[in-house]
Amino acid sequence: MTLNEWAAQKKTEIYEALKSGQLPDGCECDKAALKQALTKGAPQMGATKYDPDAVRLEYIFPDAKSSATVLTVGVDPPERIVYLPVPEWVIEDVWQGDVAGSFHFESHAKELLAKLHEELAPGRNDRWFGPQPAKRRE
């Protein structure tokens, strides 16, 4: 399971628990903020932020009578999280948008680097010369 898949699963689990007024085991948050948030409307999913040893999931509790409360829930990942920056050899040739790195579990990052290393072998790398089909991210 990739980091994004794992984080999405955790985010959904916590969201469902918060909708029923609970916080699942293994999660950390400010208890006073949780108590205040649960008195407001239903939660909405917010941002996901990564640290090497933690994932911080934000949930927004809107309130028409006052300001919204943002509850940050911390979850320990099953392994260290690393950030794969865009390698210096990448030429940023993007018409609209940015080229950026991405967060991954350390084991998955090592697999990606191993695949990249395999691409440098004679014969394997030849396929990258010449016209390339458009790439799609799904």
C-alpha positions, 0 to 999 in steps of 0.5 A: 500500500502506498503512502497516499492510499494509506493516508486516504484510508486513515483519513476516511476512518477518522472522518467516519468516527468523527461524524459519530462523535468519536476518535479512533484509537491510535490517534492524537489530537488536542482534547479541548479542540476535539470537544469544541469541534464536536459541538459544531457541525459535521466535519469536512475533510481538510489538508493532509500534512506529512512529517518523517514520523507522523501524518497530520490530518485536518478536519474542518468543523463549520459553524454558521454562528461563529468561526470554523474549528480546524481539528488536527489529528496526528497518526503514526505511520507504519514506517518512516516517510521520505520526500522524493525531490525532483532530481536535478537532471529533470528539465522543467518544461511544463506549459501550465503547472509545476514539477514537484517532488512527492512524499512516499513511505521509505520502502516505496521510495527505495523501490522507485529508486531501484526501478530508476536505477534499472532504467540506466542499464544498456538496452533498457534505457534505449527506449527513452530515445525518440518520441514519447507518448503523452503521460497520464496520471490517474 
